[in-house]
Amino acid sequence: MHRTKRLLSTIQYSPVFLLHLFFIGMAVLFIALWGWRAEDLRASLHKEYRYRGEIALRSIADQLAGNLDGHFHDLTFFRRSLLELDQNPQLLTSAKKSAMITFQSTHRGIAAIHLLDAQAKKIIWSSEGQSPIPLLKVTEFTQLKRNPDYLIGRRVVLLKNKIWVMPMREHLLNHQGQVVGYIGSPFRLSRLKNIHTPADMDILITGASHIPVAFWKSGTWQLPAPQDRWTGHYLRVEVPGYPWTAYVRWSSSAFAHNFWRQNIWQSIPFIAILLFLLILDRLSVRFLRQLLDLRQYQQAALLMQQSLLIQTKPKAMYARLVETIVRETNAVAAFVLGPDPMTESLQISVLEADQKDLRESLVTWITAPNLKDLRNGSFLPERVFRSGQAEEIRFRDEVTENSPVMEKRPQLRRIRSMIAYPIILQDAAQVEAVLVVAHAKTKHFSQALKALIGQLVSSVGLALTLWKRHNALADAEAEIRKVAYYDSLTGLANRRLLNERLQKGLARASQNSQSIALGILDVDDFKRVNDQYGHDAGDALLVIIARRLEEALRSADCVARWGGDEFVLLFEGLEKRQVLEDVLLRLERALESPAKLSHGVLLPVRVSLGIYFCKDAGMIENQDVMLRCADQALYAIKAKKLERSRFWMIYDAELRLQSESEALGDMATQ
């Protein structure tokens, strides 16, 4: 449900979707106008065809009735003028037969002349020599209401002569008006061709019980099949005086032809407008996508530049770069290659892909051991690393279809194009690494996208330059600080750093109401060591003492080399005097073992330590007072170095200078 809402929200506020919707709406509007116009034309054509059909149908019905009436009139005239003059009309003479044959030959519509008996079951005489049995029974003839002497049968086909005829009969009467027989004459339906009929309409004529009689289609009268019965929309007219019905319908192909013939020129403007809207939609969407991509690219570049400000390592910068490119440009993969200091070949620094399988395949591809396959001089990142110029290729140009790696890793077939950019340091103008971007489309890297990638690469190059500058400056500052604040021999703090630490320690002790102590340590008989073993041995001894002092002191304490063989110790955070004494005892244990110099020389470590302990730091005027008091304690303990039990002496501001044993006794009485 949440995904559906998010999709609908995206569609609703997507500029591309809204632009598509606008053009689709315009197209639907014009299609609706064209449909309305076409429907109006269709209705107009239907009206025209209906009007023409009605006129044609009435004309055909009247002409058909006229043809049949003329045929009956000819038979009536012939019957009355030739046969019914005698008392016995069925009595035939050679003159009568000759007259009937002549009459048939002069009337093209008459297929034959027959004389039948009174029951119409036997043919007495036929001009065509027909067999005595009539083609139709009496029941298959219909008597016309307007003239009971006229009989008309269903249409038949004379197979012998292949003539399509309509049997017609009249009563043969004697002088008393009695029916003594029949005269029949089949009417040739082919005479209907003389009837004018529209070529684009279909005409059907049916007799009794809707039996098809004739069918006009494609410009000719045809013999209808028994199943030619129309349904649906059509017009119908009764043939005057006959039990026939004439139907008309217009041909769908003719109607469509006429419709499109009239509608094509009216449709051209609509088609042109639709094509114009389609082209405009394509161009507008493409332009809008370019604008949206450009805006997205600008935002990505801005975010990338901002994120680079907080990155402190090159690998983190590269990771941010490939992540941004894959996310913002729909690339399938992006990775950075850097030179290996040992082999000088390009190795993967970071890699980002939209699928895990593709990531693994790329790692296999880039690290493929087959140099002839992928890692030769034509390898894209190596070319860009050497030339320092960006390059774009199609994937099939770089890795052929028969590549062994491609066969083992079919996921690589997703990649259709690649583009590589060198990451250049601005100060040294040298290539630091190569960025490679892969995409699933052959022509995906537009000018805007290339500009974005180039801008991101330049930003990373600038960030790397600033990072290297910062590191170099930090190293220089560290070196300067080391020279300025630390002793070059022992690595301990020097006088300058000690003075700063002492000043800050006094401020903290005064603020926290804690005790503080300062001691000066001197190596006994150090000159003799230098004279006997050399200055190198003396320096080595000082370094050993410095390391032991560092290990024995607390993390809050500080030891500095004051000069020569003198060290200064600063003790902070002393809650009481006993804490100081515990530290001094630990120092004593650390210094009691002899120092091992080069060539197996062992020297005993003998030192003297004078300490100034202050319970209230607020009473100290300045740090020189502490140094002076500690120095006095140092001289006092050095004066007793042959008879002392401890190597240190504490200077007490109240009791002045006392021996260590006296000071401890006073502390016990307090």
C-alpha positions in Angstrom: 0.0 0.0 0.0 2.8 2.4 0.9 4.6 1.6 -2.4 1.4 2.2 -4.3 0.9 5.6 -2.7 4.6 6.5 -3.3 4.2 5.5 -7.0 1.1 7.5 -7.4 2.7 10.5 -5.7 5.7 10.2 -8.0 3.5 10.0 -11.1 1.4 12.9 -9.9 4.3 15.3 -9.4 6.6 14.0 -12.1 7.2 16.8 -14.7 7.8 14.3 -17.5 4.5 12.5 -16.7 2.6 15.8 -16.5 4.1 16.8 -19.9 3.2 13.5 -21.4 -0.3 13.9 -19.9 -0.7 17.3 -21.5 0.2 16.1 -25.0 -1.9 13.0 -24.6 -4.8 15.2 -23.6 -4.3 17.4 -26.7 -4.1 14.3 -28.9 -7.2 12.9 -27.4 -9.0 16.2 -28.0 -8.0 16.3 -31.6 -8.9 12.6 -32.0 -12.3 13.3 -30.5 -12.8 16.2 -32.9 -11.8 14.0 -35.8 -14.0 11.2 -34.6 -16.9 13.7 -34.2 -16.3 15.0 -37.7 -16.0 11.4 -39.1 -19.2 10.3 -37.4 -21.0 13.4 -38.8 -19.7 12.5 -42.3 -20.7 8.9 -41.8 -24.2 9.9 -40.7 -24.4 12.3 -43.7 -23.3 9.5 -46.1 -25.9 7.1 -44.5 -28.5 9.7 -45.1 -27.4 10.2 -48.7 -27.3 6.5 -49.3 -30.7 6.0 -47.8 -32.1 8.7 -50.0 -30.5 7.3 -53.1 -31.5 3.8 -52.1 -35.1 4.7 -51.8 -35.1 6.4 -55.2 -33.3 3.5 -56.8 -35.5 0.9 -55.1 -38.8 2.5 -56.2 -37.4 2.9 -59.7 -36.3 -0.7 -59.8 -39.7 -2.0 -58.5 -41.6 0.1 -61.0 -39.4 -1.0 -63.9 -39.6 -4.7 -62.8 -43.4 -4.4 -62.6 -43.4 -2.7 -66.0 -41.4 -5.5 -67.6 -43.6 -8.2 -66.2 -46.8 -6.3 -67.1 -45.5 -5.8 -70.7 -44.8 -9.6 -70.9 -48.3 -10.3 -69.7 -49.8 -7.8 -72.1 -48.0 -9.4 -74.9 -49.3 -12.8 -73.9 -52.8 -11.4 -73.5 -52.7 -9.8 -77.0 -51.4 -13.0 -78.6 -53.9 -15.1 -76.8 -56.9 -13.0 -77.7 -55.9 -12.2 -81.3 -54.8 -15.7 -82.2 -56.1 -18.5 -80.0 -59.4 -17.4 -78.5 -60.9 -16.5 -81.9 -61.9 -20.2 -82.4 -64.5 -22.1 -80.5 -61.7 -24.5 -79.4 -58.6 -22.4 -78.5 -56.6 -25.6 -78.0 -57.1 -26.7 -81.6 -53.7 -25.9 -83.2 -53.1 -25.5 -86.9 -49.8 -25.1 -88.6 -50.7 -21.4 -89.1 -51.2 -21.0 -85.3 -47.9 -22.8 -84.5 -46.0 -20.8 -87.1 -47.5 -17.6 -85.6 -46.5 -18.6 -82.1 -43.0 -19.4 -83.1 -42.7 -16.1 -84.9 -44.1 -14.2 -81.9 -41.5 -15.8 -79.7 -38.7 -14.9 -82.0 -39.8 -11.2 -82.1 -40.0 -10.9 -78.2 -36.6 -11.4 -76.6 -37.9 -11.8 -73.2 -40.0 -15.0 -74.1 -38.0 -18.1 -73.6 -40.8 -20.4 -74.9 -44.6 -20.7 -75.5 -46.5 -23.7 -74.0 -50.2 -24.8 -74.3 -51.4 -26.8 -71.3 -54.6 -28.7 -70.7 -57.4 -27.4 -68.4 -55.8 -29.0 -65.3 -52.3 -27.5 -66.2 -50.9 -31.0 -65.7 -49.9 -31.7 -69.3 -48.2 -29.7 -72.0 -50.2 -30.0 -75.2 -47.7 -28.1 -77.4 -44.3 -26.3 -76.8 -42.4 -24.1 -79.1 -39.2 -25.6 -77.7 -40.3 -29.2 -77.8 -40.5 -29.5 -74.1 -41.7 -32.8 -72.5 -45.4 -33.1 -71.6 -44.7 -32.7 -67.9 -44.6 -29.0 -66.8 -41.6 -27.8 -64.8 -43.9 -26.5 -62.0 -47.0 -27.8 -60.4 -50.2 -25.8 -60.2 -49.7 -25.1 -56.6 -46.3 -23.4 -57.3 -48.1 -20.6 -59.2 -49.6 -17.5 -57.6 -52.7 -15.7 -59.0 -52.4 -12.0 -59.2 -55.0 -10.1 -57.3 -55.4 -7.3 -59.9 -56.0 -9.8 -62.7 -57.1 -13.4 -61.9 -56.1 -14.6 -65.3 -52.4 -13.8 -64.6 -50.4 -16.6 -62.9 -46.8 -16.3 -61.9 -44.5 -19.1 -60.6 -41.2 -19.3 -58.8 -38.1 -18.7 -60.8 -36.2 -21.7 -62.2 -33.1 -22.5 -64.2 -33.5 -24.4 -67.4 -30.4 -26.6 -67.2 -30.6 -27.6 -70.9 -30.3 -24.1 -72.1 -28.9 -22.6 -68.9 -31.6 -20.0 -68.9 -32.8 -18.2 -65.8 -36.5 -17.7 -66.2 -39.7 -16.8 -64.4 -42.6 -19.1 -65.5 -45.8 -17.0 -66.3 -49.2 -18.3 -67.4 -52.6 -17.0 -68.5 -56.0 -18.7 -68.6 -57.1 -19.8 -72.0 -60.9 -19.2 -72.3 -63.5 -20.3 -74.8 -66.4 -18.2 -76.1 -68.4 -18.9 -73.0 -65.6 -17.6 -70.8 -64.8 -21.0 -69.5 -61.1 -22.1 -68.8 -60.2 -24.7 -71.3 -56.4 -24.6 -70.8 -53.4 -22.4 -70.2 -50.8 -20.5 -72.3 -47.5 -20.2 -70.6 -44.4 -18.3 -71.4 -41.2 -18.3 -69.1 -39.9 -14.8 -68.9 -36.1 -14.4 -69.2 -34.9 -12.7 -66.1 -31.8 -11.7 -67.9 -33.9 -8.9 -69.3 -33.6 -7.3 -65.9 -30.2 -6.1 -67.0 -32.0 -3.3 -68.8 -33.2 -2.0 -65.4 -30.9 0.9 -64.3 -29.4 -0.1 -60.9 -26.7 1.8 -58.8 -23.4 -0.1 -58.9 -22.5 0.6 -55.3 -25.7 -0.9 -53.9 -27.0 -4.4 -53.6 -30.6 -5.2 -54.7 -32.5 -8.4 -53.7 -35.9 -9.3 -55.1 -37.8 -12.1 -53.2 -41.0 -13.8 -54.1 -43.6 -15.5 -51.9 -42.2 -16.9 -48.6 -39.2 -14.7 -49.1 -37.7 -17.0 -51.7 -34.9 -15.1 -53.6 -35.7 -14.3 -57.2 -32.9 -12.0 -58.4 -29.8 -10.4 -56.8 -28.0 -7.3 -58.1 -24.4 -7.0 -56.9 -21.2 -5.6 -58.3 -23.1 -4.1 -61.2 -24.8 -7.2 -62.5 -27.9 -9.2 -61.9 -27.1 -12.6 -60.5 -28.9 -15.8 -59.7 -29.4 -15.6 -55.9 -28.7 -18.5 -53.6 -31.6 -19.7 -51.4 -29.7 -18.4 -48.3 -29.5 -14.9 -49.7 -31.8 -13.4 -47.1 -30.9 -10.1 -45.6 -31.0 -9.1 -42.0 -30.1 -5.9 -40.2 -30.5 -2.5 -41.8 -31.9 -2.3 -45.3 -34.8 -0.7 -47.2 -37.6 -2.6 -48.8 -40.4 -1.8 -51.3 -43.2 -4.0 -52.6 -43.2 -4.5 -56.4 -46.5 -3.0 -57.5 -49.1 -5.6 -58.5 -46.9 -8.6 -57.8 -46.2 -10.7 -54.7 -42.6 -9.7 -54.7 -40.5 -7.5 -52.5 -37.4 -5.5 -53.5 -34.7 -4.9 -50.9 -31.7 -2.5 -51.1 -28.5 -2.1 -49.1 -25.3 -0.3 -49.8 -22.1 -2.2 -50.1 -19.8 -1.8 -47.1 -16.7 -1.6 -49.3 -18.3 1.0 -51.5 -19.5 2.9 -48.5 -16.1 2.8 -46.9 -14.5 3.8 -50.1 -16.8 6.7 -50.5 -16.4 7.6 -46.8 -12.6 7.6 -47.0 -12.5 9.3 -50.3 -14.4 12.2 -48.8 -12.8 12.0 -45.4 -9.2 11.6 -46.4 -8.7 15.3 -47.2 -10.4 16.3 -44.0 -8.3 13.9 -42.0 -5.0 15.2 -43.3 -5.0 18.3 -41.0 -5.9 16.1 -38.0 -3.1 13.6 -38.9 -0.7 16.4 -39.4 -1.6 17.9 -36.0 -1.3 14.5 -34.3 2.1 14.0 -35.9 3.1 17.4 -34.9 2.0 16.7 -31.3 3.9 13.4 -31.3 7.1 15.1 -32.5 6.6 18.0 -30.1 6.0 15.6 -27.3 9.2 13.7 -28.1 11.2 16.9 -28.4 9.7 18.5 -25.3 10.2 15.3 -23.2 13.7 15.0 -24.3 14.4 18.6 -23.6 12.7 18.3 -20.2 14.6 15.2 -19.3 17.8 17.0 -20.2 16.8 19.9 -17.9 15.8 17.5 -15.1 19.0 15.5 -15.6 21.0 18.7 -15.6 19.3 19.9 -12.4 19.8 16.5 -10.8 23.5 16.5 -12.0 24.0 20.0 -10.5 22.5 18.9 -7.2 24.6 15.7 -7.2 27.7 17.8 -7.9 26.9 20.2 -5.1 26.2 17.4 -2.6 29.4 15.7 -3.7 31.4 18.8 -3.2 29.9 19.3 0.2 30.5 15.7 1.2 34.1 15.9 0.1 34.7 18.6 2.7 34.1 16.1 5.5 36.0 13.2 4.0 39.5 12.7 5.4 40.8 9.8 3.4 41.2 9.3 -0.4 39.4 5.9 -0.3 36.4 7.6 1.4 36.4 10.2 -1.3 36.5 7.5 -4.0 33.7 5.6 -2.3 31.5 8.7 -2.1 32.3 9.4 -5.8 31.2 6.0 -7.2 28.2 5.9 -4.9 27.0 9.2 -6.1 27.5 8.3 -9.8 25.6 5.0 -9.5 22.8 6.5 -7.6 22.3 9.8 -9.6 23.1 8.7 -13.1 21.5 5.2 -13.3 24.9 3.7 -14.0 25.1 -0.1 -13.5 28.6 0.2 -12.0 31.4 2.6 -11.2 34.8 1.9 -9.8 38.2 3.6 -9.1 41.5 2.1 -10.0 44.8 3.2 -8.5 48.4 2.1 -9.1 49.8 -0.5 -6.8 53.1 0.8 -5.3 54.7 -2.7 -5.5 53.6 -3.8 -9.0 52.7 -0.4 -10.6 49.6 -2.0 -12.1 46.1 -0.7 -11.6 44.2 -2.2 -8.7 40.7 -1.7 -7.5 40.4 0.9 -4.8 36.6 1.1 -4.6 33.8 -0.5 -6.6 30.0 0.1 -6.6 27.4 -1.8 -8.7 23.6 -2.1 -8.7 23.8 -5.9 -8.4 25.9 -8.1 -6.3 26.6 -10.6 -9.2 27.8 -7.7 -11.4 30.1 -6.5 -8.7 31.7 -9.9 -8.3 32.0 -10.3 -12.1 33.7 -6.9 -12.4 36.2 -7.8 -9.7 37.0 -11.0 -11.6 37.2 -9.2 -14.9 39.6 -6.4 -13.6 41.8 -8.9 -11.7 41.9 -11.5 -14.5 45.3 -13.1 -14.7 45.1 -13.5 -18.5 47.0 -10.4 -19.6 46.4 -11.1 -23.3 42.6 -11.1 -22.7 42.0 -8.0 -20.7 45.1 -6.5 -19.0 47.2 -5.7 -22.0 48.0 -2.2 -23.4 44.5 -1.8 -24.8 42.8 -2.0 -21.4 40.7 1.2 -21.0 41.8 2.3 -17.5 45.5 1.8 -18.4 45.2 3.8 -21.5 43.5 6.7 -19.6 46.0 6.4 -16.8 48.9 6.8 -19.2 47.4 9.5 -21.5 45.6 11.5 -18.8 42.7 12.0 -21.2 39.1 10.9 -20.7 37.9 8.2 -23.1 34.5 6.6 -24.0 34.1 3.1 -25.6 31.5 0.5 -26.2 31.8 -2.6 -24.2 31.9 -5.0 -27.1 34.9 -3.1 -28.5 36.8 -3.7 -25.2 35.8 -7.3 -24.4 34.8 -9.5 -27.3 31.9 -12.0 -27.2 34.3 -15.0 -27.2 36.2 -13.7 -24.2 36.8 -16.4 -21.5 35.9 -14.0 -18.8 32.6 -13.1 -20.6 31.7 -16.7 -20.9 32.3 -17.3 -17.2 30.6 -14.1 -16.1 27.6 -13.5 -18.4 26.5 -10.6 -16.1 29.1 -8.5 -17.9 26.9 -8.6 -21.0 24.7 -6.0 -19.2 27.4 -3.4 -19.8 27.1 -1.8 -23.2 29.3 1.3 -22.8 32.1 2.6 -20.5 33.7 6.0 -19.9 36.9 6.6 -18.0 38.2 9.8 -16.5 41.7 10.4 -14.9 41.7 11.8 -11.4 44.5 14.4 -11.6 46.2 16.2 -8.7 46.2 19.9 -9.5 49.6 20.7 -7.9 51.6 18.0 -9.5 49.4 17.6 -12.6 49.8 13.8 -12.3 47.2 11.1 -12.6 46.4 9.7 -9.2 43.7 7.2 -10.1 41.2 6.4 -12.9 37.4 6.5 -12.6 35.4 4.1 -14.8 31.6 4.3 -15.2 29.7 1.5 -16.9 26.1 1.7 -18.3 23.6 -0.7 -19.8 22.9 1.6 -22.8 25.2 2.0 -25.8 24.5 5.8 -26.1 23.9 7.0 -22.6 26.7 9.4 -21.9 25.3 12.7 -22.9 27.2 16.0 -22.9 25.5 17.0 -19.6 26.4 13.6 -18.0 30.0 13.9 -19.2 30.2 17.4 -17.8 28.9 16.1 -14.5 31.4 13.2 -14.3 34.2 15.6 -15.3 33.1 18.0 -12.6 32.9 15.3 -10.0 36.4 14.0 -11.0 37.8 17.6 -10.8 36.2 18.0 -7.4 37.8 14.8 -6.2 41.1 15.8 -7.7 40.9 19.2 -5.9 39.9 17.4 -2.6 42.9 15.1 -3.0 45.2 18.0 -3.6 43.9 19.8 -0.6 44.2 16.6 1.5 47.8 16.1 0.5 48.5 19.8 1.2 46.9 19.4 4.6 48.9 16.3 5.4 52.1 17.9 4.2 51.3 20.9 6.3 50.4 18.8 9.3 53.6 16.8 9.0 55.6 20.0 8.8 53.8 21.4 11.8 54.4 18.2 13.7 58.0 18.3 12.8 58.3 22.0 13.8 56.4 21.2 17.0 58.7 18.3 17.7 61.8 20.5 17.2 60.3 23.3 19.3 58.8 21.3 22.1 60.7 18.0 22.3 64.3 17.0 23.1 66.0 15.6 20.0 67.9 13.0 22.0 65.4 11.5 24.4 62.1 12.6 22.7 61.0 14.0 26.0 59.4 17.5 26.4 61.9 20.3 26.5 62.0 23.5 28.6 59.4 25.3 26.5 56.8 22.6 26.6 57.5 22.0 30.3 56.9 25.7 31.1 53.5 25.5 29.3 52.6 22.3 31.1 53.6 23.7 34.4 51.6 26.9 33.9 48.5 25.0 32.9 49.1 22.5 35.8 49.2 25.3 38.3 45.9 26.7 37.0 44.2 23.3 37.2 45.5 22.6 40.6 44.3 26.0 41.9 40.9 25.5 40.3 40.4 21.9 41.5 42.0 22.5 44.9 44.6 19.7 44.4 48.2 19.4 45.3 51.0 19.7 42.8 54.7 18.8 42.8 57.8 19.6 40.8 61.0 17.6 40.8 64.5 18.1 39.3 66.4 14.8 38.7 70.2 14.8 38.1 72.4 11.8 37.1 75.1 11.2 39.6 78.7 11.1 38.3 77.5 11.6 34.7 80.8 13.3 33.7 82.7 10.2 34.7 80.5 8.1 32.4 81.3 10.4 29.5 85.0 10.4 30.3 85.3 6.7 30.8 82.8 5.3 28.1 82.4 8.2 25.8 79.6 10.6 25.0 77.7 8.0 23.0 77.5 5.9 26.1 76.4 8.9 28.1 73.7 9.7 25.5 72.5 6.0 25.6 72.3 6.2 29.4 70.2 9.4 29.2 67.8 7.7 26.8 67.4 4.6 29.0 66.7 6.8 32.0 64.2 8.8 30.0 62.3 5.6 28.9 62.2 4.3 32.5 60.9 7.6 33.8 58.1 7.6 31.2 57.1 4.1 32.0 57.0 4.7 35.8 55.2 8.0 35.9 51.4 8.2 35.7 49.6 9.4 32.6 48.8 12.7 34.3 52.5 13.4 35.1 55.1 14.9 32.8 58.9 14.4 32.4 61.1 16.8 30.5 64.8 17.1 29.8 66.0 20.3 31.4 69.5 20.1 29.9 72.6 18.0 30.1 71.9 15.2 32.5 69.0 17.0 34.3 65.3 16.0 34.0 62.3 17.8 35.4 59.2 15.9 36.6 55.8 17.4 37.1 53.3 15.6 39.3 49.6 16.7 38.9 46.3 15.6 40.5 47.8 14.7 43.9 45.0 14.4 46.3 47.5 13.9 49.2 51.2 13.6 49.8 51.0 9.8 50.0 50.2 9.6 46.3 53.4 11.4 45.5 55.4 9.1 47.7 53.9 6.1 45.9 55.0 7.4 42.6 58.5 8.1 43.9 58.7 4.5 45.2 57.7 3.3 41.7 60.5 5.5 40.2 63.0 4.0 42.5 62.1 0.5 41.5 62.3 1.4 37.8 65.8 3.0 38.1 67.5 0.5 40.4 68.5 -2.0 37.7 71.7 -1.2 35.8 71.6 0.1 32.3 72.8 -2.2 29.5 74.8 -0.3 26.9 76.5 -1.5 23.7 79.2 -4.1 23.8 77.6 -5.6 26.9 78.6 -2.7 29.2 76.4 -2.5 32.4 76.2 0.8 34.2 74.5 1.3 37.5 71.9 4.0 37.4 72.4 6.6 40.2 70.3 9.7 40.3 69.3 12.4 42.7 65.9 14.0 42.9 64.8 17.2 44.5 61.1 17.8 44.9 58.9 20.7 45.7 55.5 19.7 47.0 52.8 22.3 47.3 49.5 21.5 49.0 47.9 24.8 48.0 48.8 25.9 44.4 47.2 29.3 45.0 50.1 30.3 47.4 52.7 30.0 44.6 53.7 33.3 43.1 55.1 31.8 39.9 56.7 28.7 38.5 60.2 29.9 39.2 59.6 29.5 42.9 58.9 25.8 42.4 62.0 25.3 40.3 64.1 27.1 42.8 62.8 25.2 45.7 63.2 21.9 43.8 66.7 22.8 42.9 67.5 23.5 46.6 66.2 20.0 47.5 68.3 18.5 44.7 71.5 20.1 46.0 70.6 18.9 49.5 70.1 15.3 48.5 73.2 15.3 46.3 75.2 16.4 49.2 74.1 13.3 51.1 74.4 10.8 48.2 76.9 8.7 50.1 74.8 8.3 53.3 71.2 8.7 52.0 68.6 5.9 52.1 66.4 7.4 49.3 67.5 9.1 46.1 65.0 12.0 46.6 64.3 14.8 49.0 61.1 16.9 49.4 61.2 20.6 50.0 58.5 21.7 52.5 57.6 25.4 52.6 56.7 25.3 56.3 59.6 23.3 57.7 62.1 24.6 55.2 64.7 22.2 54.1 64.6 18.9 55.9 65.9 15.5 55.4 63.6 12.9 54.0 63.4 11.0 57.3 62.5 14.1 59.3 59.9 15.1 56.8 58.3 11.6 57.0 58.4 11.9 60.8 56.6 15.2 60.8 53.9 13.7 58.5 53.3 10.9 60.9 52.7 13.3 63.8 50.3 15.4 61.7 
